[in-house]
Amino acid sequence: MALVSSTDEAEAVAEEWLKKRYSKRFGHAKFSHVMLDGNTWTLKADVGFKGLLGPTKGRVLLKVDAQTMALVGYSEIEDEE
């Protein structure tokens, strides 16, 4: 049985990881895509960061193992303009 069995749980694991990685700058995460493929959750999120010059935004792609709750992939998504 998977430890991460719902989209809410996958989002919670990903958000906790982001809070740890960006402990002083993390503001919020809004997930736009959450999908389970095999034993891996794939999540796309718009992330808000706190900064000295005001808030900034970024987009990230995270992969969470459903069996172990470990983050197995992380990348920043470049905006296409």
mmCIF file of the N, C-alpha and C atoms, coordinates in Angstrom:
data_MODEL
# 
_entry.id   MODEL 
# 
loop_
_atom_site.group_PDB 
_atom_site.id 
_atom_site.type_symbol 
_atom_site.label_atom_id 
_atom_site.label_alt_id 
_atom_site.label_comp_id 
_atom_site.label_asym_id 
_atom_site.label_entity_id 
_atom_site.label_seq_id 
_atom_site.pdbx_PDB_ins_code 
_atom_site.Cartn_x 
_atom_site.Cartn_y 
_atom_site.Cartn_z 
_atom_site.occupancy 
_atom_site.B_iso_or_equiv 
_atom_site.pdbx_formal_charge 
_atom_site.auth_seq_id 
_atom_site.auth_comp_id 
_atom_site.auth_asym_id 
_atom_site.auth_atom_id 
_atom_site.pdbx_PDB_model_num 
ATOM 1   N N  . MET A 1 1  ? 0.840  -1.188 0.000   1.00 0.00 ? 1  MET A N  1 
ATOM 2   C CA . MET A 1 1  ? 0.000  0.000  0.000   1.00 0.00 ? 1  MET A CA 1 
ATOM 3   C C  . MET A 1 1  ? 0.882  1.248  0.000   1.00 0.00 ? 1  MET A C  1 
ATOM 4   N N  . ALA A 1 2  ? 0.481  2.222  -0.757  1.00 0.00 ? 2  ALA A N  1 
ATOM 5   C CA . ALA A 1 2  ? 1.262  3.451  -0.890  1.00 0.00 ? 2  ALA A CA 1 
ATOM 6   C C  . ALA A 1 2  ? 1.097  4.338  0.342   1.00 0.00 ? 2  ALA A C  1 
ATOM 7   N N  . LEU A 1 3  ? 2.190  4.956  0.757   1.00 0.00 ? 3  LEU A N  1 
ATOM 8   C CA . LEU A 1 3  ? 2.121  5.936  1.837   1.00 0.00 ? 3  LEU A CA 1 
ATOM 9   C C  . LEU A 1 3  ? 1.455  7.214  1.367   1.00 0.00 ? 3  LEU A C  1 
ATOM 10  N N  . VAL A 1 4  ? 1.703  7.594  0.111   1.00 0.00 ? 4  VAL A N  1 
ATOM 11  C CA . VAL A 1 4  ? 1.089  8.779  -0.483  1.00 0.00 ? 4  VAL A CA 1 
ATOM 12  C C  . VAL A 1 4  ? 0.023  8.290  -1.453  1.00 0.00 ? 4  VAL A C  1 
ATOM 13  N N  . SER A 1 5  ? -1.231 8.327  -1.027  1.00 0.00 ? 5  SER A N  1 
ATOM 14  C CA . SER A 1 5  ? -2.287 7.709  -1.826  1.00 0.00 ? 5  SER A CA 1 
ATOM 15  C C  . SER A 1 5  ? -3.300 8.703  -2.400  1.00 0.00 ? 5  SER A C  1 
ATOM 16  N N  . SER A 1 6  ? -3.119 10.004 -2.149  1.00 0.00 ? 6  SER A N  1 
ATOM 17  C CA . SER A 1 6  ? -4.063 10.981 -2.696  1.00 0.00 ? 6  SER A CA 1 
ATOM 18  C C  . SER A 1 6  ? -3.315 12.238 -3.146  1.00 0.00 ? 6  SER A C  1 
ATOM 19  N N  . THR A 1 7  ? -3.998 13.036 -3.953  1.00 0.00 ? 7  THR A N  1 
ATOM 20  C CA . THR A 1 7  ? -3.375 14.275 -4.430  1.00 0.00 ? 7  THR A CA 1 
ATOM 21  C C  . THR A 1 7  ? -3.072 15.220 -3.272  1.00 0.00 ? 7  THR A C  1 
ATOM 22  N N  . ASP A 1 8  ? -3.943 15.270 -2.275  1.00 0.00 ? 8  ASP A N  1 
ATOM 23  C CA . ASP A 1 8  ? -3.712 16.145 -1.122  1.00 0.00 ? 8  ASP A CA 1 
ATOM 24  C C  . ASP A 1 8  ? -2.441 15.749 -0.376  1.00 0.00 ? 8  ASP A C  1 
ATOM 25  N N  . GLU A 1 9  ? -2.226 14.447 -0.211  1.00 0.00 ? 9  GLU A N  1 
ATOM 26  C CA . GLU A 1 9  ? -1.022 13.976 0.466   1.00 0.00 ? 9  GLU A CA 1 
ATOM 27  C C  . GLU A 1 9  ? 0.228  14.280 -0.356  1.00 0.00 ? 9  GLU A C  1 
ATOM 28  N N  . ALA A 1 10 ? 0.149  14.107 -1.670  1.00 0.00 ? 10 ALA A N  1 
ATOM 29  C CA . ALA A 1 10 ? 1.290  14.409 -2.545  1.00 0.00 ? 10 ALA A CA 1 
ATOM 30  C C  . ALA A 1 10 ? 1.629  15.892 -2.473  1.00 0.00 ? 10 ALA A C  1 
ATOM 31  N N  . GLU A 1 11 ? 0.618  16.747 -2.487  1.00 0.00 ? 11 GLU A N  1 
ATOM 32  C CA . GLU A 1 11 ? 0.844  18.185 -2.390  1.00 0.00 ? 11 GLU A CA 1 
ATOM 33  C C  . GLU A 1 11 ? 1.473  18.546 -1.042  1.00 0.00 ? 11 GLU A C  1 
ATOM 34  N N  . ALA A 1 12 ? 1.027  17.904 0.027   1.00 0.00 ? 12 ALA A N  1 
ATOM 35  C CA . ALA A 1 12 ? 1.571  18.187 1.359   1.00 0.00 ? 12 ALA A CA 1 
ATOM 36  C C  . ALA A 1 12 ? 3.049  17.802 1.440   1.00 0.00 ? 12 ALA A C  1 
ATOM 37  N N  . VAL A 1 13 ? 3.415  16.645 0.888   1.00 0.00 ? 13 VAL A N  1 
ATOM 38  C CA . VAL A 1 13 ? 4.817  16.205 0.889   1.00 0.00 ? 13 VAL A CA 1 
ATOM 39  C C  . VAL A 1 13 ? 5.671  17.188 0.089   1.00 0.00 ? 13 VAL A C  1 
ATOM 40  N N  . ALA A 1 14 ? 5.191  17.581 -1.088  1.00 0.00 ? 14 ALA A N  1 
ATOM 41  C CA . ALA A 1 14 ? 5.934  18.512 -1.936  1.00 0.00 ? 14 ALA A CA 1 
ATOM 42  C C  . ALA A 1 14 ? 6.075  19.870 -1.265  1.00 0.00 ? 14 ALA A C  1 
ATOM 43  N N  . GLU A 1 15 ? 5.022  20.363 -0.654  1.00 0.00 ? 15 GLU A N  1 
ATOM 44  C CA . GLU A 1 15 ? 5.082  21.669 0.001   1.00 0.00 ? 15 GLU A CA 1 
ATOM 45  C C  . GLU A 1 15 ? 6.044  21.647 1.187   1.00 0.00 ? 15 GLU A C  1 
ATOM 46  N N  . GLU A 1 16 ? 6.049  20.572 1.972   1.00 0.00 ? 16 GLU A N  1 
ATOM 47  C CA . GLU A 1 16 ? 6.991  20.463 3.081   1.00 0.00 ? 16 GLU A CA 1 
ATOM 48  C C  . GLU A 1 16 ? 8.431  20.466 2.583   1.00 0.00 ? 16 GLU A C  1 
ATOM 49  N N  . TRP A 1 17 ? 8.689  19.788 1.463   1.00 0.00 ? 17 TRP A N  1 
ATOM 50  C CA . TRP A 1 17 ? 10.031 19.764 0.893   1.00 0.00 ? 17 TRP A CA 1 
ATOM 51  C C  . TRP A 1 17 ? 10.440 21.172 0.456   1.00 0.00 ? 17 TRP A C  1 
ATOM 52  N N  . LEU A 1 18 ? 9.523  21.894 -0.192  1.00 0.00 ? 18 LEU A N  1 
ATOM 53  C CA . LEU A 1 18 ? 9.816  23.264 -0.615  1.00 0.00 ? 18 LEU A CA 1 
ATOM 54  C C  . LEU A 1 18 ? 10.087 24.173 0.587   1.00 0.00 ? 18 LEU A C  1 
ATOM 55  N N  . LYS A 1 19 ? 9.345  23.991 1.660   1.00 0.00 ? 19 LYS A N  1 
ATOM 56  C CA . LYS A 1 19 ? 9.554  24.792 2.869   1.00 0.00 ? 19 LYS A CA 1 
ATOM 57  C C  . LYS A 1 19 ? 10.949 24.545 3.441   1.00 0.00 ? 19 LYS A C  1 
ATOM 58  N N  . LYS A 1 20 ? 11.412 23.302 3.399   1.00 0.00 ? 20 LYS A N  1 
ATOM 59  C CA . LYS A 1 20 ? 12.745 22.984 3.910   1.00 0.00 ? 20 LYS A CA 1 
ATOM 60  C C  . LYS A 1 20 ? 13.830 23.533 2.987   1.00 0.00 ? 20 LYS A C  1 
ATOM 61  N N  . ARG A 1 21 ? 13.639 23.393 1.686   1.00 0.00 ? 21 ARG A N  1 
ATOM 62  C CA . ARG A 1 21 ? 14.649 23.858 0.733   1.00 0.00 ? 21 ARG A CA 1 
ATOM 63  C C  . ARG A 1 21 ? 14.795 25.374 0.748   1.00 0.00 ? 21 ARG A C  1 
ATOM 64  N N  . TYR A 1 22 ? 13.673 26.076 0.807   1.00 0.00 ? 22 TYR A N  1 
ATOM 65  C CA . TYR A 1 22 ? 13.663 27.539 0.789   1.00 0.00 ? 22 TYR A CA 1 
ATOM 66  C C  . TYR A 1 22 ? 13.142 28.064 2.124   1.00 0.00 ? 22 TYR A C  1 
ATOM 67  N N  . SER A 1 23 ? 13.757 27.646 3.206   1.00 0.00 ? 23 SER A N  1 
ATOM 68  C CA . SER A 1 23 ? 13.225 27.892 4.547   1.00 0.00 ? 23 SER A CA 1 
ATOM 69  C C  . SER A 1 23 ? 12.960 29.369 4.854   1.00 0.00 ? 23 SER A C  1 
ATOM 70  N N  . LYS A 1 24 ? 13.809 30.266 4.399   1.00 0.00 ? 24 LYS A N  1 
ATOM 71  C CA . LYS A 1 24 ? 13.619 31.678 4.725   1.00 0.00 ? 24 LYS A CA 1 
ATOM 72  C C  . LYS A 1 24 ? 12.857 32.431 3.653   1.00 0.00 ? 24 LYS A C  1 
ATOM 73  N N  . ARG A 1 25 ? 12.832 31.911 2.422   1.00 0.00 ? 25 ARG A N  1 
ATOM 74  C CA . ARG A 1 25 ? 12.231 32.646 1.304   1.00 0.00 ? 25 ARG A CA 1 
ATOM 75  C C  . ARG A 1 25 ? 10.855 32.127 0.898   1.00 0.00 ? 25 ARG A C  1 
ATOM 76  N N  . PHE A 1 26 ? 10.486 30.906 1.293   1.00 0.00 ? 26 PHE A N  1 
ATOM 77  C CA . PHE A 1 26 ? 9.250  30.291 0.813   1.00 0.00 ? 26 PHE A CA 1 
ATOM 78  C C  . PHE A 1 26 ? 8.032  31.056 1.296   1.00 0.00 ? 26 PHE A C  1 
ATOM 79  N N  . GLY A 1 27 ? 7.128  31.338 0.363   1.00 0.00 ? 27 GLY A N  1 
ATOM 80  C CA . GLY A 1 27 ? 5.884  32.027 0.696   1.00 0.00 ? 27 GLY A CA 1 
ATOM 81  C C  . GLY A 1 27 ? 4.676  31.112 0.575   1.00 0.00 ? 27 GLY A C  1 
ATOM 82  N N  . HIS A 1 28 ? 4.459  30.577 -0.623  1.00 0.00 ? 28 HIS A N  1 
ATOM 83  C CA . HIS A 1 28 ? 3.319  29.698 -0.855  1.00 0.00 ? 28 HIS A CA 1 
ATOM 84  C C  . HIS A 1 28 ? 3.549  28.882 -2.133  1.00 0.00 ? 28 HIS A C  1 
ATOM 85  N N  . ALA A 1 29 ? 2.741  27.851 -2.293  1.00 0.00 ? 29 ALA A N  1 
ATOM 86  C CA . ALA A 1 29 ? 2.780  27.038 -3.518  1.00 0.00 ? 29 ALA A CA 1 
ATOM 87  C C  . ALA A 1 29 ? 1.346  26.780 -3.957  1.00 0.00 ? 29 ALA A C  1 
ATOM 88  N N  . LYS A 1 30 ? 1.116  26.955 -5.249  1.00 0.00 ? 30 LYS A N  1 
ATOM 89  C CA . LYS A 1 30 ? -0.194 26.660 -5.831  1.00 0.00 ? 30 LYS A CA 1 
ATOM 90  C C  . LYS A 1 30 ? 0.033  25.593 -6.895  1.00 0.00 ? 30 LYS A C  1 
ATOM 91  N N  . PHE A 1 31 ? -0.528 24.415 -6.659  1.00 0.00 ? 31 PHE A N  1 
ATOM 92  C CA . PHE A 1 31 ? -0.315 23.287 -7.560  1.00 0.00 ? 31 PHE A CA 1 
ATOM 93  C C  . PHE A 1 31 ? -1.310 23.332 -8.710  1.00 0.00 ? 31 PHE A C  1 
ATOM 94  N N  . SER A 1 32 ? -0.781 23.238 -9.926  1.00 0.00 ? 32 SER A N  1 
ATOM 95  C CA . SER A 1 32 ? -1.625 23.307 -11.112 1.00 0.00 ? 32 SER A CA 1 
ATOM 96  C C  . SER A 1 32 ? -1.767 21.950 -11.791 1.00 0.00 ? 32 SER A C  1 
ATOM 97  N N  . HIS A 1 33 ? -0.917 21.015 -11.444 1.00 0.00 ? 33 HIS A N  1 
ATOM 98  C CA . HIS A 1 33 ? -0.943 19.700 -12.081 1.00 0.00 ? 33 HIS A CA 1 
ATOM 99  C C  . HIS A 1 33 ? -0.434 18.673 -11.075 1.00 0.00 ? 33 HIS A C  1 
ATOM 100 N N  . VAL A 1 34 ? -1.255 17.654 -10.790 1.00 0.00 ? 34 VAL A N  1 
ATOM 101 C CA . VAL A 1 34 ? -0.852 16.567 -9.907  1.00 0.00 ? 34 VAL A CA 1 
ATOM 102 C C  . VAL A 1 34 ? -1.311 15.272 -10.561 1.00 0.00 ? 34 VAL A C  1 
ATOM 103 N N  . MET A 1 35 ? -0.351 14.366 -10.806 1.00 0.00 ? 35 MET A N  1 
ATOM 104 C CA . MET A 1 35 ? -0.690 13.128 -11.514 1.00 0.00 ? 35 MET A CA 1 
ATOM 105 C C  . MET A 1 35 ? 0.137  11.969 -10.953 1.00 0.00 ? 35 MET A C  1 
ATOM 106 N N  . LEU A 1 36 ? -0.500 10.823 -10.800 1.00 0.00 ? 36 LEU A N  1 
ATOM 107 C CA . LEU A 1 36 ? 0.185  9.604  -10.372 1.00 0.00 ? 36 LEU A CA 1 
ATOM 108 C C  . LEU A 1 36 ? 0.478  8.766  -11.602 1.00 0.00 ? 36 LEU A C  1 
ATOM 109 N N  . ASP A 1 37 ? 1.753  8.416  -11.789 1.00 0.00 ? 37 ASP A N  1 
ATOM 110 C CA . ASP A 1 37 ? 2.177  7.571  -12.896 1.00 0.00 ? 37 ASP A CA 1 
ATOM 111 C C  . ASP A 1 37 ? 3.004  6.437  -12.303 1.00 0.00 ? 37 ASP A C  1 
ATOM 112 N N  . GLY A 1 38 ? 2.413  5.260  -12.219 1.00 0.00 ? 38 GLY A N  1 
ATOM 113 C CA . GLY A 1 38 ? 3.088  4.140  -11.558 1.00 0.00 ? 38 GLY A CA 1 
ATOM 114 C C  . GLY A 1 38 ? 3.167  4.412  -10.068 1.00 0.00 ? 38 GLY A C  1 
ATOM 115 N N  . ASN A 1 39 ? 4.388  4.493  -9.543  1.00 0.00 ? 39 ASN A N  1 
ATOM 116 C CA . ASN A 1 39 ? 4.598  4.796  -8.121  1.00 0.00 ? 39 ASN A CA 1 
ATOM 117 C C  . ASN A 1 39 ? 5.137  6.204  -7.901  1.00 0.00 ? 39 ASN A C  1 
ATOM 118 N N  . THR A 1 40 ? 5.001  7.066  -8.894  1.00 0.00 ? 40 THR A N  1 
ATOM 119 C CA . THR A 1 40 ? 5.563  8.411  -8.781  1.00 0.00 ? 40 THR A CA 1 
ATOM 120 C C  . THR A 1 40 ? 4.489  9.469  -9.026  1.00 0.00 ? 40 THR A C  1 
ATOM 121 N N  . TRP A 1 41 ? 4.380  10.389 -8.081  1.00 0.00 ? 41 TRP A N  1 
ATOM 122 C CA . TRP A 1 41 ? 3.512  11.547 -8.237  1.00 0.00 ? 41 TRP A CA 1 
ATOM 123 C C  . TRP A 1 41 ? 4.305  12.647 -8.931  1.00 0.00 ? 41 TRP A C  1 
ATOM 124 N N  . THR A 1 42 ? 3.732  13.250 -9.960  1.00 0.00 ? 42 THR A N  1 
ATOM 125 C CA . THR A 1 42 ? 4.328  14.380 -10.650 1.00 0.00 ? 42 THR A CA 1 
ATOM 126 C C  . THR A 1 42 ? 3.491  15.610 -10.334 1.00 0.00 ? 42 THR A C  1 
ATOM 127 N N  . LEU A 1 43 ? 4.154  16.661 -9.843  1.00 0.00 ? 43 LEU A N  1 
ATOM 128 C CA . LEU A 1 43 ? 3.454  17.878 -9.441  1.00 0.00 ? 43 LEU A CA 1 
ATOM 129 C C  . LEU A 1 43 ? 4.105  19.090 -10.080 1.00 0.00 ? 43 LEU A C  1 
ATOM 130 N N  . LYS A 1 44 ? 3.283  19.985 -10.621 1.00 0.00 ? 44 LYS A N  1 
ATOM 131 C CA . LYS A 1 44 ? 3.753  21.277 -11.107 1.00 0.00 ? 44 LYS A CA 1 
ATOM 132 C C  . LYS A 1 44 ? 3.163  22.327 -10.184 1.00 0.00 ? 44 LYS A C  1 
ATOM 133 N N  . ALA A 1 45 ? 3.989  23.311 -9.825  1.00 0.00 ? 45 ALA A N  1 
ATOM 134 C CA . ALA A 1 45 ? 3.514  24.323 -8.891  1.00 0.00 ? 45 ALA A CA 1 
ATOM 135 C C  . ALA A 1 45 ? 4.052  25.694 -9.244  1.00 0.00 ? 45 ALA A C  1 
ATOM 136 N N  . ASP A 1 46 ? 3.220  26.697 -9.002  1.00 0.00 ? 46 ASP A N  1 
ATOM 137 C CA . ASP A 1 46 ? 3.656  28.086 -9.030  1.00 0.00 ? 46 ASP A CA 1 
ATOM 138 C C  . ASP A 1 46 ? 4.032  28.413 -7.588  1.00 0.00 ? 46 ASP A C  1 
ATOM 139 N N  . VAL A 1 47 ? 5.263  28.873 -7.392  1.00 0.00 ? 47 VAL A N  1 
ATOM 140 C CA . VAL A 1 47 ? 5.780  29.105 -6.048  1.00 0.00 ? 47 VAL A CA 1 
ATOM 141 C C  . VAL A 1 47 ? 6.058  30.583 -5.857  1.00 0.00 ? 47 VAL A C  1 
ATOM 142 N N  . GLY A 1 48 ? 5.608  31.102 -4.731  1.00 0.00 ? 48 GLY A N  1 
ATOM 143 C CA . GLY A 1 48 ? 5.879  32.490 -4.376  1.00 0.00 ? 48 GLY A CA 1 
ATOM 144 C C  . GLY A 1 48 ? 6.992  32.545 -3.352  1.00 0.00 ? 48 GLY A C  1 
ATOM 145 N N  . PHE A 1 49 ? 7.955  33.440 -3.568  1.00 0.00 ? 49 PHE A N  1 
ATOM 146 C CA . PHE A 1 49 ? 9.084  33.603 -2.663  1.00 0.00 ? 49 PHE A CA 1 
ATOM 147 C C  . PHE A 1 49 ? 9.074  35.003 -2.068  1.00 0.00 ? 49 PHE A C  1 
ATOM 148 N N  . LYS A 1 50 ? 9.498  35.106 -0.820  1.00 0.00 ? 50 LYS A N  1 
ATOM 149 C CA . LYS A 1 50 ? 9.677  36.399 -0.174  1.00 0.00 ? 50 LYS A CA 1 
ATOM 150 C C  . LYS A 1 50 ? 11.069 36.890 -0.524  1.00 0.00 ? 50 LYS A C  1 
ATOM 151 N N  . GLY A 1 51 ? 11.200 38.182 -0.749  1.00 0.00 ? 51 GLY A N  1 
ATOM 152 C CA . GLY A 1 51 ? 12.509 38.729 -1.073  1.00 0.00 ? 51 GLY A CA 1 
ATOM 153 C C  . GLY A 1 51 ? 12.686 40.127 -0.546  1.00 0.00 ? 51 GLY A C  1 
ATOM 154 N N  . LEU A 1 52 ? 13.924 40.601 -0.560  1.00 0.00 ? 52 LEU A N  1 
ATOM 155 C CA . LEU A 1 52 ? 14.209 41.955 -0.085  1.00 0.00 ? 52 LEU A CA 1 
ATOM 156 C C  . LEU A 1 52 ? 13.572 43.014 -0.966  1.00 0.00 ? 52 LEU A C  1 
ATOM 157 N N  . LEU A 1 53 ? 13.469 42.728 -2.257  1.00 0.00 ? 53 LEU A N  1 
ATOM 158 C CA . LEU A 1 53 ? 12.896 43.687 -3.195  1.00 0.00 ? 53 LEU A CA 1 
ATOM 159 C C  . LEU A 1 53 ? 11.430 43.395 -3.496  1.00 0.00 ? 53 LEU A C  1 
ATOM 160 N N  . GLY A 1 54 ? 10.812 42.581 -2.681  1.00 0.00 ? 54 GLY A N  1 
ATOM 161 C CA . GLY A 1 54 ? 9.418  42.219 -2.880  1.00 0.00 ? 54 GLY A CA 1 
ATOM 162 C C  . GLY A 1 54 ? 9.283  40.768 -3.277  1.00 0.00 ? 54 GLY A C  1 
ATOM 163 N N  . PRO A 1 55 ? 8.067  40.302 -3.375  1.00 0.00 ? 55 PRO A N  1 
ATOM 164 C CA . PRO A 1 55 ? 7.844  38.892 -3.700  1.00 0.00 ? 55 PRO A CA 1 
ATOM 165 C C  . PRO A 1 55 ? 8.227  38.564 -5.149  1.00 0.00 ? 55 PRO A C  1 
ATOM 166 N N  . THR A 1 56 ? 8.688  37.348 -5.355  1.00 0.00 ? 56 THR A N  1 
ATOM 167 C CA . THR A 1 56 ? 8.987  36.842 -6.690  1.00 0.00 ? 56 THR A CA 1 
ATOM 168 C C  . THR A 1 56 ? 8.267  35.520 -6.876  1.00 0.00 ? 56 THR A C  1 
ATOM 169 N N  . LYS A 1 57 ? 8.148  35.101 -8.125  1.00 0.00 ? 57 LYS A N  1 
ATOM 170 C CA . LYS A 1 57 ? 7.447  33.860 -8.429  1.00 0.00 ? 57 LYS A CA 1 
ATOM 171 C C  . LYS A 1 57 ? 8.343  32.959 -9.261  1.00 0.00 ? 57 LYS A C  1 
ATOM 172 N N  . GLY A 1 58 ? 8.075  31.678 -9.171  1.00 0.00 ? 58 GLY A N  1 
ATOM 173 C CA . GLY A 1 58 ? 8.767  30.696 -9.979  1.00 0.00 ? 58 GLY A CA 1 
ATOM 174 C C  . GLY A 1 58 ? 7.865  29.507 -10.219 1.00 0.00 ? 58 GLY A C  1 
ATOM 175 N N  . ARG A 1 59 ? 8.248  28.668 -11.159 1.00 0.00 ? 59 ARG A N  1 
ATOM 176 C CA . ARG A 1 59 ? 7.496  27.439 -11.434 1.00 0.00 ? 59 ARG A CA 1 
ATOM 177 C C  . ARG A 1 59 ? 8.439  26.267 -11.251 1.00 0.00 ? 59 ARG A C  1 
ATOM 178 N N  . VAL A 1 60 ? 7.937  25.206 -10.613 1.00 0.00 ? 60 VAL A N  1 
ATOM 179 C CA . VAL A 1 60 ? 8.767  24.037 -10.356 1.00 0.00 ? 60 VAL A CA 1 
ATOM 180 C C  . VAL A 1 60 ? 8.020  22.765 -10.726 1.00 0.00 ? 60 VAL A C  1 
ATOM 181 N N  . LEU A 1 61 ? 8.798  21.734 -10.997 1.00 0.00 ? 61 LEU A N  1 
ATOM 182 C CA . LEU A 1 61 ? 8.285  20.392 -11.260 1.00 0.00 ? 61 LEU A CA 1 
ATOM 183 C C  . LEU A 1 61 ? 8.904  19.479 -10.215 1.00 0.00 ? 61 LEU A C  1 
ATOM 184 N N  . LEU A 1 62 ? 8.055  18.765 -9.471  1.00 0.00 ? 62 LEU A N  1 
ATOM 185 C CA . LEU A 1 62 ? 8.527  17.868 -8.426  1.00 0.00 ? 62 LEU A CA 1 
ATOM 186 C C  . LEU A 1 62 ? 8.014  16.467 -8.689  1.00 0.00 ? 62 LEU A C  1 
ATOM 187 N N  . LYS A 1 63 ? 8.794  15.469 -8.283  1.00 0.00 ? 63 LYS A N  1 
ATOM 188 C CA . LYS A 1 63 ? 8.380  14.074 -8.381  1.00 0.00 ? 63 LYS A CA 1 
ATOM 189 C C  . LYS A 1 63 ? 8.536  13.438 -7.008  1.00 0.00 ? 63 LYS A C  1 
ATOM 190 N N  . VAL A 1 64 ? 7.453  12.830 -6.520  1.00 0.00 ? 64 VAL A N  1 
ATOM 191 C CA . VAL A 1 64 ? 7.420  12.234 -5.192  1.00 0.00 ? 64 VAL A CA 1 
ATOM 192 C C  . VAL A 1 64 ? 7.139  10.745 -5.330  1.00 0.00 ? 64 VAL A C  1 
ATOM 193 N N  . ASP A 1 65 ? 7.970  9.914  -4.687  1.00 0.00 ? 65 ASP A N  1 
ATOM 194 C CA . ASP A 1 65 ? 7.766  8.468  -4.687  1.00 0.00 ? 65 ASP A CA 1 
ATOM 195 C C  . ASP A 1 65 ? 6.581  8.150  -3.774  1.00 0.00 ? 65 ASP A C  1 
ATOM 196 N N  . ALA A 1 66 ? 5.566  7.470  -4.293  1.00 0.00 ? 66 ALA A N  1 
ATOM 197 C CA . ALA A 1 66 ? 4.353  7.172  -3.529  1.00 0.00 ? 66 ALA A CA 1 
ATOM 198 C C  . ALA A 1 66 ? 4.602  6.148  -2.427  1.00 0.00 ? 66 ALA A C  1 
ATOM 199 N N  . GLN A 1 67 ? 5.626  5.316  -2.578  1.00 0.00 ? 67 GLN A N  1 
ATOM 200 C CA . GLN A 1 67 ? 5.912  4.272  -1.594  1.00 0.00 ? 67 GLN A CA 1 
ATOM 201 C C  . GLN A 1 67 ? 6.727  4.787  -0.405  1.00 0.00 ? 67 GLN A C  1 
ATOM 202 N N  . THR A 1 68 ? 7.673  5.687  -0.663  1.00 0.00 ? 68 THR A N  1 
ATOM 203 C CA . THR A 1 68 ? 8.595  6.120  0.388   1.00 0.00 ? 68 THR A CA 1 
ATOM 204 C C  . THR A 1 68 ? 8.387  7.559  0.846   1.00 0.00 ? 68 THR A C  1 
ATOM 205 N N  . MET A 1 69 ? 7.584  8.324  0.130   1.00 0.00 ? 69 MET A N  1 
ATOM 206 C CA . MET A 1 69 ? 7.348  9.742  0.397   1.00 0.00 ? 69 MET A CA 1 
ATOM 207 C C  . MET A 1 69 ? 8.593  10.583 0.134   1.00 0.00 ? 69 MET A C  1 
ATOM 208 N N  . ALA A 1 70 ? 9.588  10.027 -0.541  1.00 0.00 ? 70 ALA A N  1 
ATOM 209 C CA . ALA A 1 70 ? 10.819 10.754 -0.833  1.00 0.00 ? 70 ALA A CA 1 
ATOM 210 C C  . ALA A 1 70 ? 10.666 11.550 -2.117  1.00 0.00 ? 70 ALA A C  1 
ATOM 211 N N  . LEU A 1 71 ? 11.313 12.698 -2.160  1.00 0.00 ? 71 LEU A N  1 
ATOM 212 C CA . LEU A 1 71 ? 11.354 13.472 -3.387  1.00 0.00 ? 71 LEU A CA 1 
ATOM 213 C C  . LEU A 1 71 ? 12.415 12.844 -4.287  1.00 0.00 ? 71 LEU A C  1 
ATOM 214 N N  . VAL A 1 72 ? 12.010 12.447 -5.488  1.00 0.00 ? 72 VAL A N  1 
ATOM 215 C CA . VAL A 1 72 ? 12.931 11.782 -6.406  1.00 0.00 ? 72 VAL A CA 1 
ATOM 216 C C  . VAL A 1 72 ? 13.267 12.646 -7.614  1.00 0.00 ? 72 VAL A C  1 
ATOM 217 N N  . GLY A 1 73 ? 12.679 13.823 -7.704  1.00 0.00 ? 73 GLY A N  1 
ATOM 218 C CA . GLY A 1 73 ? 12.989 14.724 -8.808  1.00 0.00 ? 73 GLY A CA 1 
ATOM 219 C C  . GLY A 1 73 ? 12.537 16.135 -8.508  1.00 0.00 ? 73 GLY A C  1 
ATOM 220 N N  . TYR A 1 74 ? 13.366 17.098 -8.938  1.00 0.00 ? 74 TYR A N  1 
ATOM 221 C CA . TYR A 1 74 ? 13.044 18.508 -8.762  1.00 0.00 ? 74 TYR A CA 1 
ATOM 222 C C  . TYR A 1 74 ? 13.692 19.278 -9.901  1.00 0.00 ? 74 TYR A C  1 
ATOM 223 N N  . SER A 1 75 ? 12.937 20.167 -10.512 1.00 0.00 ? 75 SER A N  1 
ATOM 224 C CA . SER A 1 75 ? 13.520 21.059 -11.511 1.00 0.00 ? 75 SER A CA 1 
ATOM 225 C C  . SER A 1 75 ? 12.698 22.342 -11.562 1.00 0.00 ? 75 SER A C  1 
ATOM 226 N N  . GLU A 1 76 ? 13.388 23.412 -11.913 1.00 0.00 ? 76 GLU A N  1 
ATOM 227 C CA . GLU A 1 76 ? 12.722 24.687 -12.091 1.00 0.00 ? 76 GLU A CA 1 
ATOM 228 C C  . GLU A 1 76 ? 12.294 24.792 -13.546 1.00 0.00 ? 76 GLU A C  1 
ATOM 229 N N  . ILE A 1 77 ? 11.110 25.312 -13.783 1.00 0.00 ? 77 ILE A N  1 
ATOM 230 C CA . ILE A 1 77 ? 10.562 25.438 -15.122 1.00 0.00 ? 77 ILE A CA 1 
ATOM 231 C C  . ILE A 1 77 ? 10.762 26.865 -15.590 1.00 0.00 ? 77 ILE A C  1 
ATOM 232 N N  . GLU A 1 78 ? 11.408 27.002 -16.734 1.00 0.00 ? 78 GLU A N  1 
ATOM 233 C CA . GLU A 1 78 ? 11.615 28.328 -17.321 1.00 0.00 ? 78 GLU A CA 1 
ATOM 234 C C  . GLU A 1 78 ? 10.334 28.776 -18.007 1.00 0.00 ? 78 GLU A C  1 
ATOM 235 N N  . ASP A 1 79 ? 10.006 30.054 -17.839 1.00 0.00 ? 79 ASP A N  1 
ATOM 236 C CA . ASP A 1 79 ? 8.831  30.612 -18.516 1.00 0.00 ? 79 ASP A CA 1 
ATOM 237 C C  . ASP A 1 79 ? 9.099  30.694 -20.001 1.00 0.00 ? 79 ASP A C  1 
ATOM 238 N N  . GLU A 1 80 ? 8.122  30.282 -20.800 1.00 0.00 ? 80 GLU A N  1 
ATOM 239 C CA . GLU A 1 80 ? 8.230  30.386 -22.251 1.00 0.00 ? 80 GLU A CA 1 
ATOM 240 C C  . GLU A 1 80 ? 7.598  31.695 -22.684 1.00 0.00 ? 80 GLU A C  1 
ATOM 241 N N  . GLU A 1 81 ? 8.372  32.537 -23.317 1.00 0.00 ? 81 GLU A N  1 
ATOM 242 C CA . GLU A 1 81 ? 7.836  33.830 -23.765 1.00 0.00 ? 81 GLU A CA 1 
ATOM 243 C C  . GLU A 1 81 ? 8.051  34.013 -25.222 1.00 0.00 ? 81 GLU A C  1 
# 
